[in-house]
Amino acid sequence: MPIIKQTHLCLNEKIDLFIFYFYYSLKMECTKCKKRLDLSLFSYKNIEDKIYYLYCDNCREKTNNDNKKIYNNINYLYVKNNNVISCKCGKNYIAFRSYHITRHENSKYHKENIIS
């Protein structure tokens, strides 16, 4: 006599089980980290059409941070090229804040080489 009884499910119960497993066990592979993750870890790209992002939320956050770093670096290089100050003493320097200007004006080189 078998220990586990075979259960005979009717068609409706089988359909319900299939829907349950299909709905709760959906997994998707992240194209960035190559991990097979639960669908709840992905965000919708288009809510109306139910289109998901290909990256999981963690990878999307990392790429967004990388994009911010690139943007900040480009912005820094732009400000660096535009804020070059040519002083009367003959020195060119970059000033991001007024502190940099006062530091240069108080330097020994500026005081010695300033044309009065």
CNS distance restraints for C-alpha pairs under 8 A (distance, minus, plus):
assign (resid   9 and name CA) (resid  13 and name CA) 5.88 0.50 0.50
assign (resid   9 and name CA) (resid  14 and name CA) 6.28 0.50 0.50
assign (resid  10 and name CA) (resid  14 and name CA) 6.39 0.50 0.50
assign (resid  11 and name CA) (resid  15 and name CA) 6.19 0.50 0.50
assign (resid  12 and name CA) (resid  16 and name CA) 6.12 0.50 0.50
assign (resid  13 and name CA) (resid  17 and name CA) 6.10 0.50 0.50
assign (resid  14 and name CA) (resid  18 and name CA) 6.10 0.50 0.50
assign (resid  15 and name CA) (resid  19 and name CA) 6.14 0.50 0.50
assign (resid  16 and name CA) (resid  20 and name CA) 6.06 0.50 0.50
assign (resid  17 and name CA) (resid  21 and name CA) 6.16 0.50 0.50
assign (resid  18 and name CA) (resid  22 and name CA) 5.88 0.50 0.50
assign (resid  19 and name CA) (resid  23 and name CA) 5.80 0.50 0.50
assign (resid  20 and name CA) (resid  24 and name CA) 6.00 0.50 0.50
assign (resid  21 and name CA) (resid  25 and name CA) 5.49 0.50 0.50
assign (resid  22 and name CA) (resid  26 and name CA) 6.15 0.50 0.50
assign (resid  25 and name CA) (resid  38 and name CA) 7.39 0.50 0.50
assign (resid  26 and name CA) (resid  38 and name CA) 6.28 0.50 0.50
assign (resid  26 and name CA) (resid  39 and name CA) 5.84 0.50 0.50
assign (resid  27 and name CA) (resid  36 and name CA) 6.30 0.50 0.50
assign (resid  27 and name CA) (resid  37 and name CA) 5.40 0.50 0.50
assign (resid  27 and name CA) (resid  38 and name CA) 4.47 0.50 0.50
assign (resid  27 and name CA) (resid  39 and name CA) 5.13 0.50 0.50
assign (resid  28 and name CA) (resid  36 and name CA) 5.48 0.50 0.50
assign (resid  28 and name CA) (resid  37 and name CA) 5.54 0.50 0.50
assign (resid  28 and name CA) (resid  38 and name CA) 6.31 0.50 0.50
assign (resid  28 and name CA) (resid  39 and name CA) 5.94 0.50 0.50
assign (resid  29 and name CA) (resid  34 and name CA) 6.02 0.50 0.50
assign (resid  29 and name CA) (resid  35 and name CA) 5.47 0.50 0.50
assign (resid  29 and name CA) (resid  36 and name CA) 4.19 0.50 0.50
assign (resid  29 and name CA) (resid  37 and name CA) 6.03 0.50 0.50
assign (resid  29 and name CA) (resid  54 and name CA) 7.84 0.50 0.50
assign (resid  30 and name CA) (resid  34 and name CA) 5.11 0.50 0.50
assign (resid  30 and name CA) (resid  35 and name CA) 5.60 0.50 0.50
assign (resid  30 and name CA) (resid  36 and name CA) 6.44 0.50 0.50
assign (resid  30 and name CA) (resid  37 and name CA) 7.18 0.50 0.50
assign (resid  30 and name CA) (resid  54 and name CA) 5.86 0.50 0.50
assign (resid  30 and name CA) (resid  55 and name CA) 4.94 0.50 0.50
assign (resid  30 and name CA) (resid  56 and name CA) 5.63 0.50 0.50
assign (resid  31 and name CA) (resid  35 and name CA) 7.87 0.50 0.50
assign (resid  31 and name CA) (resid  54 and name CA) 5.95 0.50 0.50
assign (resid  31 and name CA) (resid  55 and name CA) 5.79 0.50 0.50
assign (resid  32 and name CA) (resid  55 and name CA) 5.93 0.50 0.50
assign (resid  32 and name CA) (resid  56 and name CA) 7.99 0.50 0.50
assign (resid  32 and name CA) (resid  59 and name CA) 6.72 0.50 0.50
assign (resid  33 and name CA) (resid  59 and name CA) 7.23 0.50 0.50
assign (resid  37 and name CA) (resid  41 and name CA) 6.83 0.50 0.50
assign (resid  37 and name CA) (resid  56 and name CA) 7.97 0.50 0.50
assign (resid  38 and name CA) (resid  42 and name CA) 7.77 0.50 0.50
assign (resid  41 and name CA) (resid  56 and name CA) 5.87 0.50 0.50
assign (resid  41 and name CA) (resid  57 and name CA) 6.03 0.50 0.50
assign (resid  42 and name CA) (resid  52 and name CA) 6.55 0.50 0.50
assign (resid  42 and name CA) (resid  53 and name CA) 6.50 0.50 0.50
assign (resid  42 and name CA) (resid  54 and name CA) 7.85 0.50 0.50
assign (resid  42 and name CA) (resid  55 and name CA) 7.11 0.50 0.50
assign (resid  42 and name CA) (resid  56 and name CA) 4.81 0.50 0.50
assign (resid  42 and name CA) (resid  57 and name CA) 5.55 0.50 0.50
assign (resid  43 and name CA) (resid  52 and name CA) 5.78 0.50 0.50
assign (resid  43 and name CA) (resid  53 and name CA) 6.00 0.50 0.50
assign (resid  43 and name CA) (resid  56 and name CA) 7.32 0.50 0.50
assign (resid  43 and name CA) (resid  57 and name CA) 6.58 0.50 0.50
assign (resid  44 and name CA) (resid  50 and name CA) 6.38 0.50 0.50
assign (resid  44 and name CA) (resid  51 and name CA) 5.70 0.50 0.50
assign (resid  44 and name CA) (resid  52 and name CA) 4.32 0.50 0.50
assign (resid  44 and name CA) (resid  53 and name CA) 6.02 0.50 0.50
assign (resid  45 and name CA) (resid  50 and name CA) 7.53 0.50 0.50
assign (resid  45 and name CA) (resid  51 and name CA) 5.46 0.50 0.50
assign (resid  45 and name CA) (resid  52 and name CA) 5.04 0.50 0.50
assign (resid  45 and name CA) (resid  53 and name CA) 5.32 0.50 0.50
assign (resid  46 and name CA) (resid  50 and name CA) 5.70 0.50 0.50
assign (resid  46 and name CA) (resid  51 and name CA) 5.08 0.50 0.50
assign (resid  46 and name CA) (resid  52 and name CA) 6.96 0.50 0.50
assign (resid  47 and name CA) (resid  51 and name CA) 6.60 0.50 0.50
assign (resid  55 and name CA) (resid  59 and name CA) 5.87 0.50 0.50
assign (resid  55 and name CA) (resid  60 and name CA) 5.83 0.50 0.50
assign (resid  56 and name CA) (resid  60 and name CA) 6.15 0.50 0.50
assign (resid  57 and name CA) (resid  61 and name CA) 6.11 0.50 0.50
assign (resid  58 and name CA) (resid  62 and name CA) 6.36 0.50 0.50
assign (resid  59 and name CA) (resid  63 and name CA) 6.20 0.50 0.50
assign (resid  60 and name CA) (resid  64 and name CA) 6.07 0.50 0.50
assign (resid  61 and name CA) (resid  65 and name CA) 6.22 0.50 0.50
assign (resid  62 and name CA) (resid  66 and name CA) 6.25 0.50 0.50
assign (resid  63 and name CA) (resid  67 and name CA) 6.15 0.50 0.50
assign (resid  64 and name CA) (resid  68 and name CA) 6.25 0.50 0.50
assign (resid  65 and name CA) (resid  69 and name CA) 6.26 0.50 0.50
assign (resid  66 and name CA) (resid  70 and name CA) 6.29 0.50 0.50
assign (resid  67 and name CA) (resid  71 and name CA) 6.14 0.50 0.50
assign (resid  68 and name CA) (resid  72 and name CA) 6.04 0.50 0.50
assign (resid  69 and name CA) (resid  73 and name CA) 6.09 0.50 0.50
assign (resid  70 and name CA) (resid  74 and name CA) 6.22 0.50 0.50
assign (resid  71 and name CA) (resid  75 and name CA) 6.09 0.50 0.50
assign (resid  72 and name CA) (resid  76 and name CA) 6.02 0.50 0.50
assign (resid  73 and name CA) (resid  77 and name CA) 6.24 0.50 0.50
assign (resid  74 and name CA) (resid  78 and name CA) 6.19 0.50 0.50
assign (resid  75 and name CA) (resid  79 and name CA) 6.22 0.50 0.50
assign (resid  76 and name CA) (resid  80 and name CA) 5.93 0.50 0.50
assign (resid  77 and name CA) (resid  81 and name CA) 6.17 0.50 0.50
assign (resid  78 and name CA) (resid  82 and name CA) 6.29 0.50 0.50
assign (resid  79 and name CA) (resid  83 and name CA) 5.87 0.50 0.50
assign (resid  79 and name CA) (resid  96 and name CA) 7.75 0.50 0.50
assign (resid  80 and name CA) (resid  84 and name CA) 6.95 0.50 0.50
assign (resid  80 and name CA) (resid  94 and name CA) 6.57 0.50 0.50
assign (resid  80 and name CA) (resid  96 and name CA) 7.73 0.50 0.50
assign (resid  83 and name CA) (resid  94 and name CA) 5.58 0.50 0.50
assign (resid  83 and name CA) (resid  95 and name CA) 5.91 0.50 0.50
assign (resid  83 and name CA) (resid  96 and name CA) 6.82 0.50 0.50
assign (resid  84 and name CA) (resid  92 and name CA) 6.55 0.50 0.50
assign (resid  84 and name CA) (resid  93 and name CA) 5.58 0.50 0.50
assign (resid  84 and name CA) (resid  94 and name CA) 4.55 0.50 0.50
assign (resid  84 and name CA) (resid  95 and name CA) 6.71 0.50 0.50
assign (resid  85 and name CA) (resid  92 and name CA) 5.54 0.50 0.50
assign (resid  85 and name CA) (resid  93 and name CA) 5.41 0.50 0.50
assign (resid  85 and name CA) (resid  94 and name CA) 6.01 0.50 0.50
assign (resid  85 and name CA) (resid  95 and name CA) 7.03 0.50 0.50
assign (resid  86 and name CA) (resid  90 and name CA) 6.87 0.50 0.50
assign (resid  86 and name CA) (resid  91 and name CA) 6.05 0.50 0.50
assign (resid  86 and name CA) (resid  92 and name CA) 4.50 0.50 0.50
assign (resid  86 and name CA) (resid  93 and name CA) 6.74 0.50 0.50
assign (resid  87 and name CA) (resid  91 and name CA) 5.52 0.50 0.50
assign (resid  87 and name CA) (resid  92 and name CA) 6.20 0.50 0.50
assign (resid  88 and name CA) (resid 114 and name CA) 6.30 0.50 0.50
assign (resid  88 and name CA) (resid 115 and name CA) 6.89 0.50 0.50
assign (resid  89 and name CA) (resid 109 and name CA) 7.96 0.50 0.50
assign (resid  89 and name CA) (resid 110 and name CA) 5.75 0.50 0.50
assign (resid  89 and name CA) (resid 113 and name CA) 5.09 0.50 0.50
assign (resid  89 and name CA) (resid 114 and name CA) 4.64 0.50 0.50
assign (resid  89 and name CA) (resid 115 and name CA) 6.67 0.50 0.50
assign (resid  90 and name CA) (resid 113 and name CA) 7.79 0.50 0.50
assign (resid  94 and name CA) (resid 100 and name CA) 7.76 0.50 0.50
assign (resid  95 and name CA) (resid  99 and name CA) 7.93 0.50 0.50
assign (resid  95 and name CA) (resid 100 and name CA) 5.18 0.50 0.50
assign (resid  95 and name CA) (resid 101 and name CA) 6.20 0.50 0.50
assign (resid  96 and name CA) (resid 100 and name CA) 6.84 0.50 0.50
assign (resid  97 and name CA) (resid 101 and name CA) 7.29 0.50 0.50
assign (resid  98 and name CA) (resid 102 and name CA) 6.46 0.50 0.50
assign (resid  99 and name CA) (resid 103 and name CA) 6.05 0.50 0.50
assign (resid 100 and name CA) (resid 104 and name CA) 6.24 0.50 0.50
assign (resid 101 and name CA) (resid 105 and name CA) 6.20 0.50 0.50
assign (resid 102 and name CA) (resid 106 and name CA) 6.15 0.50 0.50
assign (resid 103 and name CA) (resid 107 and name CA) 6.26 0.50 0.50
assign (resid 104 and name CA) (resid 110 and name CA) 6.74 0.50 0.50
assign (resid 105 and name CA) (resid 110 and name CA) 5.95 0.50 0.50
assign (resid 105 and name CA) (resid 111 and name CA) 7.21 0.50 0.50
assign (resid 106 and name CA) (resid 110 and name CA) 7.00 0.50 0.50
assign (resid 106 and name CA) (resid 111 and name CA) 6.97 0.50 0.50
assign (resid 107 and name CA) (resid 111 and name CA) 6.42 0.50 0.50
assign (resid 108 and name CA) (resid 112 and name CA) 6.17 0.50 0.50
assign (resid 109 and name CA) (resid 113 and name CA) 6.10 0.50 0.50
assign (resid 110 and name CA) (resid 114 and name CA) 5.69 0.50 0.50
